[in-house]
């Protein structure tokens, strides 16, 4: 499923926050890495329209500068046995990243988000959000942090998979399975039952049951049975370490707390679109997890599913 990893960078340490996660993933799945920098010389004309006559020379200089920077990053990934290439392109950041990803099937986009990465550089959260809204490629998103020394290579031991009982939320499973196999990750399937006051907005009822009939114990049993079915399916697909976890609380808060309490974890979720009547609003929950979990999140844009309601 994964043939290459596209890593958009803008020259800042914040954007480079995703780099520690790239080597282990690339090595495990045997994917090549493409380091991409997008520059936009047209923005310089906003400050001085007279610069326009020198735009070609400016673009050539920015391209050379960008490639020099990318080659220095490539040198830091020298331990990789998979190929690492560098691309510098002119244009708007989000649209060029999307085009670079979409031209090759099996691309995993790995990038940072949240926080302005520097004067003249991207507003990371905005660019990442635009890419996520428009690309069909899965994304490995890491929240950028100011200060603190990042490890040269991050370790991943566990993948947390929040599910709400809908086919739409389950669309993440084919994307996480090859990563879990290659990285030998423990898979933790999570079903969160919200508080009574939130049941209407989140809960998924079995066919033939009324809300009045579903008491607390039966709701938990239904959630546990559902996770067991998914777990059995994953084991049949070759995953050997799968756990099932039914929890209570606000879905986003519970998932974030679980991620913070689990060392070296990756959260894998779908986003965009309500996953069904009475289920989570996926985009809202995923956005909170990306912002607050503190670790990487594998985000797959959910596509309309006929059985998702």
Secondary structure, 3 states (H helix, E strand, C coil): CCCEEEEEECCCCCHHHHHHHHHHHHHHHCCEEEEEEEECHHHHHHHCHHHHHHHHHHHHHHHHHHHHHHHHHHHHCCCCCCCEEEEEEECCHHHHHHHHHHCCCCEEEEEEECCECCCCCCEHHHHHHHHHHHCCCCEEEEECCCCCCCCCCCCCCEEEEEECCCCCHHHHHHHHHHHHHHHCCEEEEEEEECCHHHHHHHCCCCCCCCCCCCCHHHHHHHHHHHHHHHHHHHHHCCCCCEEEEEEECCHHHHHHHHHHHCCCEEEEEEECCECCCCCCEHHHHHHHHHHHCCCEEEEEECCCCCCCC
